[in-house]
Amino acid sequence: MMSAASDIPTLMTQLGRAARAARPALAAASAAQKNAALNAASQSIRADVAAILAANDEDMARARARGLSAALLDRLRLDAARIEAMARGLDEIAALPDPVGSVAAEWQRPNGLLIQRVRVPLGVVGIIYESRPNVTADAGALCLKSGNPVILRGGSESVASNRAIHAALVAGLDAAGLPRESIQLVPTTDRDAVGYMLTSMRGLLDVLVPRGGKALVARVQAEARVPVIGHLEGVCHVYVDRDADPDMARSIVHNAKLRRTGVCGAAETLLVDRAGLALLGPIVRDLLDAGCEVRGDAATQAVDARVRPAVEEDWSTEYLDAVIAVCVVEGVEGAIAHIAQYGSSHTDSIVTANARTAERFLARVDSAIVLHNASTQFADGGEFGMGAEIGISTDRFHARGPVGVEQLTSYKYVVRGAGQTRA
């Protein structure tokens, strides 16, 4: 571990140059070679469970001493099941089709030119993330599969866990004969390393992906000198329509809020149709009885004395905790308007048996993920069949929604002729 006085420019430049040097070999690697590296890495993770858990125990002890919130502690914590899920994710990524070299479109011009749009890696990817050590495995694996060398800069709270997981990824690269520099972990917790990645690595990094809290992502988007794929926050909504099945609505809202409160797909606001007000009480009481704090408007406060008054800022807050804001709206149009005003374009769900109402919601809500009769906690690359994800992008260009293997590629045009010249 480097000290805060270390030479950050020299260190980061070395990492960047090493990544660029690894780029040709990784871009040219066969699907079989990349898959062999991923499978070997998953085996290494399984073999190293004890070491990874010990490293995570170190991180958890430091995090508790620093007074991290329950939500952040949950993001940081690893157990045998989460480590197995991490290893299984690598195997699932290996099983995905290799996007590199695939032909996305093909057509022939009247002059005989055959034009193909072919997928290629983005280049060297820098990923800055907080808390979750599983991002080390997910991001490293996704970048490897898509042919992109990656420089990982995890948070100081997960430094020991990240090192242990990174060692397993490097073991996979070694086993497959790929450059170790294909997946690098910044070996310092010095915050200057982040600043250097943002402002001084143009020409070494091709794209940056932030994954963490609102402050981190906002800083990256404001300061980065290379393109950024990221989302600011997950202010996710569930709208319960007048035509919703009561049991389904209660089950979906409970899961969307409380399955894991610290994930970006957790519901933060519940909207209920005024014409379906009878649905509100059972849902609110279920949340309260489960230990969730409910902050509601006047109509919501009327159904249970335990509901606290909501204030304006509640409608745009990502709690990442067992807290939810509840608002009664005037039908689906009211829900759409509320989400447009306060949402973050992340993930929003409608619960209704009315197909026409559902289609209106799905078409009009401009979020990266919209769902009908399903929990917002399905906002996850693994649940989408992508094996894993680097994050949920709320951008409106290049990648939107779960950022998986395909979203980490760009394309080039390959044109084949037979001697044609242009007049």
Rosetta blueprint (number, residue, H / E / L):
1 M L
2 M L
3 S L
4 A L
5 A L
6 S L
7 D L
8 I H
9 P H
10 T H
11 L H
12 M H
13 T H
14 Q H
15 L H
16 G H
17 R H
18 A H
19 A H
20 R H
21 A H
22 A H
23 R H
24 P H
25 A H
26 L H
27 A H
28 A H
29 A L
30 S L
31 A H
32 A H
33 Q H
34 K H
35 N H
36 A H
37 A H
38 L H
39 N H
40 A H
41 A H
42 S H
43 Q H
44 S H
45 I H
46 R H
47 A H
48 D L
49 V H
50 A H
51 A H
52 I H
53 L H
54 A H
55 A H
56 N H
57 D H
58 E H
59 D H
60 M H
61 A H
62 R H
63 A H
64 R H
65 A H
66 R L
67 G L
68 L L
69 S L
70 A H
71 A H
72 L H
73 L H
74 D H
75 R H
76 L H
77 R L
78 L L
79 D L
80 A H
81 A H
82 R H
83 I H
84 E H
85 A H
86 M H
87 A H
88 R H
89 G H
90 L H
91 D H
92 E H
93 I H
94 A H
95 A H
96 L L
97 P L
98 D L
99 P L
100 V L
101 G L
102 S L
103 V E
104 A E
105 A E
106 E E
107 W E
108 Q E
109 R L
110 P L
111 N L
112 G L
113 L L
114 L E
115 I E
116 Q E
117 R E
118 V E
119 R E
120 V E
121 P E
122 L L
123 G L
124 V L
125 V E
126 G E
127 I E
128 I E
129 Y E
130 E L
131 S L
132 R L
133 P L
134 N H
135 V H
136 T H
137 A H
138 D H
139 A H
140 G H
141 A H
142 L H
143 C H
144 L H
145 K H
146 S L
147 G L
148 N L
149 P L
150 V E
151 I E
152 L E
153 R E
154 G L
155 G L
156 S H
157 E H
158 S H
159 V H
160 A H
161 S H
162 N H
163 R H
164 A H
165 I H
166 H H
167 A H
168 A H
169 L H
170 V H
171 A H
172 G H
173 L H
174 D H
175 A H
176 A H
177 G L
178 L L
179 P L
180 R H
181 E H
182 S H
183 I E
184 Q E
185 L E
186 V L
187 P L
188 T L
189 T L
190 D L
191 R L
192 D H
193 A H
194 V H
195 G H
196 Y H
197 M H
198 L H
199 T H
200 S L
201 M L
202 R E
203 G L
204 L L
205 L E
206 D L
207 V E
208 L E
209 V E
210 P E
211 R E
212 G L
213 G L
214 K H
215 A H
216 L H
217 V H
218 A H
219 R H
220 V H
221 Q H
222 A H
223 E H
224 A L
225 R L
226 V L
227 P L
228 V E
229 I L
230 G L
231 H L
232 L L
233 E L
234 G L
235 V L
236 C E
237 H E
238 V E
239 Y E
240 V E
241 D L
242 R L
243 D L
244 A L
245 D L
246 P H
247 D H
248 M H
249 A H
250 R H
251 S H
252 I H
253 V H
254 H H
255 N H
256 A H
257 K H
258 L H
259 R L
260 R L
261 T L
262 G L
263 V L
264 C L
265 G L
266 A L
267 A E
268 E E
269 T E
270 L E
271 L E
272 V E
273 D E
274 R H
275 A H
276 G H
277 L H
278 A H
279 L H
280 L H
281 G H
282 P H
283 I H
284 V H
285 R H
286 D H
287 L H
288 L H
289 D H
290 A L
291 G L
292 C L
293 E E
294 V E
295 R E
296 G E
297 D L
298 A H
299 A H
300 T H
301 Q H
302 A L
303 V L
304 D L
305 A L
306 R L
307 V L
308 R E
309 P E
310 A L
311 V L
312 E H
313 E H
314 D H
315 W H
316 S H
317 T L
318 E L
319 Y L
320 L L
321 D L
322 A L
323 V E
324 I E
325 A E
326 V E
327 C E
328 V E
329 V E
330 E L
331 G H
332 V H
333 E H
334 G H
335 A H
336 I H
337 A H
338 H H
339 I H
340 A H
341 Q H
342 Y H
343 G L
344 S L
345 S L
346 H L
347 T E
348 D E
349 S E
350 I E
351 V E
352 T L
353 A L
354 N L
355 A H
356 R H
357 T H
358 A H
359 E H
360 R H
361 F H
362 L H
363 A H
364 R H
365 V L
366 D L
367 S L
368 A L
369 I E
370 V E
371 L E
372 H E
373 N L
374 A L
375 S L
376 T H
377 Q H
378 F H
379 A L
380 D L
381 G L
382 G L
383 E L
384 F L
385 G L
386 M L
387 G L
388 A L
389 E L
390 I L
391 G L
392 I E
393 S E
394 T L
395 D L
396 R L
397 F L
398 H L
399 A L
400 R L
401 G E
402 P E
403 V L
404 G L
405 V L
406 E H
407 Q H
408 L H
409 T E
410 S E
411 Y E
412 K E
413 Y E
414 V E
415 V E
416 R E
417 G L
418 A L
419 G L
420 Q L
421 T L
422 R L
423 A L
